[in-house]
Structures are given as C-alpha cells and as structure tokens.
Amino acid sequence: MLGKASTKILMHAIAVMRPRGGHFDADIDGDVARMILSFLEYLPAPTRLTFPLGLRLVEYGPFLFREGMCRFTSMDDETATRYIHHWERAGGAPAMLYQGVRALVLVCFYQHPKILKAMEVDWQGRADERVAYRAAVLAGNPDEALEGAGARAATSLDAAGRPQVVSDGSNGGAGR
Amino acid sequence: MTVGTTPGIPRFAARPPEYDLEYPNVEDGRDFGFHARGRHEFGADVVVVGSGAGGAPAARSLRDAGFDVLLLEEGGLHLTESFRTDPITSLQRLYRDAGTSSILGRPPIMFAEGRCVGGSTVINGGMSWRTPGRVLDHWSRELRLESTDSKSMERWFDEAQSILHVEHQHEDTLGRNDELFVAGANKLGWKVENNPRNMHRCVGLNNCGLGCPTGAKRSMLVTEIPRALGAGARLLTYAKVDRVLMRGGRAVGVRGHFVDERGSSRRLGGGRLGNFKVRARLVVLAAGARHTPGILMRSLVLGGQVGKGLHTHPNAKVVGVFDERVNPWIGAHQAHQIHQFLDEGILIGYAGVPPGILATGIPGFGRAHAERMAQFNHMITAACLIEDTGEGRVVLGPDLQPWMTFRLSPHDVEAVHRGVRLAAEQMFAAGARSVLLPFGDLAEIHGADQLGEIDRRPRKRHNIELMTVHIMSSARMGRDKSAGVVDAWGRVHGIDGLVIADASIIPSSIGVNPQETIVALALRCAERWAGDLALRSAS
C-alpha cells in the first residue's frame, strides 16, 4: 500500500530506529518492513491514509530542526538519530508520528522469530505444550498424554533459570 | 454453516474440549456481495449488535426465553485452536484497529478492545470481580437506580459467575513473576487478593491478551455464544451496524454494511461488500462503550447524556528489573492483585506482556533500547489502575466513527503518581534493582531511596504514559433523560424497542475489572426485556 518513495523512507527509519548491539544485530530489516506493511492495512482509515504524508514530512523536515537542507534518507546514522530525537521532543502531531513509527518498528522487530529466539523467549513452544498439558489434565492422565504429544514440562529451568523448552520460535505456520 | 475445527492446526494426542465446540447457524458477512440496488435483508424478534460480555449473555438469555435472536458481530469467528502467541497476527485478527486506538487528551490514552466473536472477553485478562458494594450503594442510594443494591444484584452476580466459571489459580501454574509480586506485597504488609478468574483449569500460559489457545479462559466464545447458537440463535459475522432504524419513535431494526477482516467494506483483492438491513421488534446495542454511543449518534439519538460521562479506568505500567531471571512469559496472567488501596481508587496488578508490546512502553530506540530490552527475561510488568474521577466524551469524528476524549482530573493525576509510587515500592520490596516508570521526564529509578522523586515530579500530564481496556459509562443509566441515556433496565429513554447491554450503561467508574459487572447487568436487563416483549405480544 505504500509507494516506492514512502517505502524507502520507512526502510531508512527502520535502519535508524531498530534496536542494535549483541544478538539484536540480525539482518531482518526487510522482514520488519514487510511486517509493518501488513500491519498498516489494519489501521483505522485516517491513520492509514495520512501515514504516507507523515513519512514525507519526515523526509523533507530536516530544515525545520536546523539540520540543513537535506533529506532524511540521505542522512548518516548519527545525524538521522539526532533528527529523530527532534521529532520525539517536538510534542503534538510530530511526537505522535514518532511514537507511531517507533511502535511499529519495535513491535515487528522484537516479535521476529530470530529475535525471540535470541532473547530465549519461546512463548509459542510453551503454548503448544500447555495446550497438550491442559487437555491431558482434563482427560485425567497428564503424564501419559504429554508423552504422546511429545511435549515437555515447560516450567523446568536450568541452573541459570532458563526454561528447558526452546523450539524454533515459529508460530506453527498459522495466521500470517 | 457449522464450524467445528480449523484445518492446518496441529493436533495433539489429547485435545482440549473447547476445540470440539460447535458453532451452528453462523453466516460469514464476507460472503455477501454488493448490490447497487438494495440491501441484504434479515428479520428476527431481537437483533443484538455485538457479541461480547453484554451481547452474548443477552442473546442467549432472550433465545432461552423463546425469541428468534440474530446476533451481529463486526469481527470474525476465530476458534480457540487458531489462537497464537504472536501479537502481530493476533492484533490484526482480534482487535479493533489492530489495537492502535487511542483516547484523545492530555495525555492521550492508548485503548484496546476486541473485534471478534466474543468481543473483548476473548482478549481480556480474565478477571472476574463483582462490582464493589460501595459502588452499588452509590447507584441505588444516590443515583436512585431501581434494584441495583448489593442484595438485588447478588442473584445476577451468582449467575454471571456460574456462566464465567469463576475460580482461583491453581498453585502449579504460578510463575516467578507472581511469586515476586506477592513477596513484595508481603514484605510491605499489604494484603494480597487471590484473583477470581473466569477459567476452567487454567494452565498458566499467560497469553490471555491474545486469545487463550488452551481453551481455559471462559470467554463468551466458549460459553454463551455456542449455547445461544445451539439453542437456535443465529450469528452474522463481519457485519458492522451503521444506525438504528426508527419509525414513529420506536426502533424497528438496524442497517449496516459488511466488512472484511480489516474492517473495510472494500475487499483487498478488489470489489465491494454488501449492505444489510435487519427488521426486529427489539434492538439490543452491545457494541461497547465507544461504538454504542457512536451508533446512537449516527441514528440521530442526540442530546441528553449520549456520549457524555465516559470513564476510562486508566492504568500506568511500572516495570521492575531484577537481577534474577524471572521469565515473565511463564506463569499465570495476574493470579493476584492488591486491593489495599481501592478506597483511594488504586488497584495494583501485573501481567505477562509480549516483548514487542512491552518494547513500545520502554523509552527510546536503537542501542539504548536494546540494552534495556536485553533484560526482558528479568522484568515484571506491574500496573496501577486508577478509578478516574474525570469524565470524557464520545463524539462523532469527521469519518463518522466515534472518537473519544478524556482529561485527567487533578485528583486522577495525583492518584496516578500515588499508584506508580506504590507499585514501584512493591517492586523494590520484591528485590528489583531498578524500576521503569511511565513518565517521559522520569523514566527510571534505581532504588527505594529514589521513590521520593515520584512525589516531587511536577504534575505535568502530557508525558505520562497511560493505557486502558476498561472504558465505560458513555450511555449511562439514569432515572430520566437529564441524568442518563437508559433507565435502570437498560431501556433508552424516550425510544421504544431500543435497549443497551454493554459497559456504556454502567453509571459510574467501578474501580475493578468490569467484565462480571457487564455480564450481570446484561442478564438482569435481558430478563426484563423478555417480559416487555412478551407483554407487547400479548397486547
């Protein structure tokens, strides 16, 4: 739903805003952009329709914050970071736009399967195990049924407190 | 159409019984194409708009009383086995506006509500508190609302609790976050409430907010909806109501349009969806405290108290960061709450929040953000909920959709600071090494000795981060038109055949999670409406 120019601005915003360092340095910007684009379809019409306009304001807005007559997409990381902070502190509509883009980037980044795995969060793996466990409890024989389902007790932890059920972090192929 | 299972979902050796529930008499609105010269027409004794905590029990109750009931829902029928832990997918499927709604004001308040069969009961935390006695006393004595005193309401709360299957959390489902939450309260000498929750053998997945794939949560999706459908009620999904049809001062039905899974009347692949009209003797609005007044306003039911008196029950998050690993995603969702400060209008709880959602509440971006989020498994997300005294409004926006505005009163601002201080104190008492706060100008404190900074913070509103899932009172009960939109039995003043059964009729902020109040009021009102309908038939 976004045009080529808007997508380019969004990609640059992702590159600047996404978490980085340590196991967050995964090459997933393209995936994050695709997740954001799918999300945009579900936003209320006023937000959806004004979003590309907001991105253009970000692109052509550096002069408003005395960053010179350049475009956002041509800024290096350091300058772009400083520029985005201007939007954060501006209050009103600019701050709301900043919050909206930031939220989309962060939600899609941290829920990426690679990041979840790096963070050692396997919520879906635990869900699969809990579904089987509850069914077994209600059927009156949890141990046997758990074995049959290939599930394990997710609450067992290692010496460092890490849960002992870790799958590939996928969502089972459903929903997307 | 009868829906029973979803293809493509892996089967386990044992399946939860909720996976085998049947949903007969369901029609999918996306199957109704656009006709340039007309609308798809339906008829029923009763049309119920919305299938959440108010609409579903009202529909079931009226069907049991022998009426032909048609239930309309703007969202889709998503079965228990389709629920996932991925918020991207779940927000799109189960939430209105993919969970991005907000209440305009200073500060803006993030707001989320369900848009699916079962409504917000599918995505709530499953807390089932009765309306506090002091609130019921206020309704019956000061607002003089008939039969709303504690004794009269007891029968309806009993019935609501039976439907919701309210029980306490099993010990084997509690996570480390719960243990620390309780430990902090115990150290401070606070009384800890064992949370009554609507569930049948919860196993502590902590995914309540994205739909419970284990089937344990007794949402309307697995209780009143299948019961109503099994008894012969009909359900039309993806059907969004625009307005109530009136003739000679009485409601005679509703009209609206079909939408796709995005809420749009234009299909993604091209083409438009159809419009519809439902003729009925009784119109029950149960679209929630935002959209019910919106439908009234679009139907030109204006003036009086419509859209006024909105309460938001805002909450502010307080994140404790611990040296030890907490694994906040393991354990039950809010098995305990602190009610010690309810007289001050403050309730304290906690929740398991997916990393992506929690991340939006942590300030900054880039490397600094990553450094904080790297501690995710060491975090407990607590929150204080405030019984607000300010009042907001629901108004029609330029897009003819209901927009909400709300301004915190000075008392509410003080209560937010007091609640945040208490929750932070509890986290430090539990052993947190630092606490993240919901203030733009005071994002983190590093010890109990810094709690005073919360007291000293200038009472600026604009950079307090708040959210809510508990809006109410936007078409409230009142003895007459000058005091409320509906009478004590949910009947709209001055319009025959139009009634309301959702959080919008709650006459004042109740200070606790409102689900059980909504169910109880809907059951109580539905019995009266069945009597009214029978009388009218006889006459």
Interface residues (C-beta under 8 A of the other chain):
Chain A: V16 M17 R18 P19 R20 G21 G22 F24 M35 S38 F39 E41 Y42 L43 P44 A45 P46 T47 T81 I84 G91 M96 G100 R102 A103 V105 L106 V107 C108 F109 Y110 Q111 I115 L116 M119 E120 V121 W123 Q124 R126 A127 D128 R130 V131 A132 Y133 R134 A135 A136 V137 L138 A139 A145 G148 A149 A151 A154 T155 L157 A160 G161 R162 P163 N171 G172 G173 A174 G175 R176
Chain B: G8 I9 P10 F12 A13 A14 R15 P16 P17 S82 R84 T85 D86 P87 I88 T89 S90 L91 Q92 R93 D97 A98 T100 S101 P108 G175 R176 R201 V203 G204 L205 N206 N207 P213 T214 G215 A216 R262 G263 S264 L268 E324 R325 N327 W329 I330 P354 P355 G356 I357 A359 T360 F365 G366 R367 H369 A370 E371 M373 A374 F376 N377 G397 D399 Q401 H462
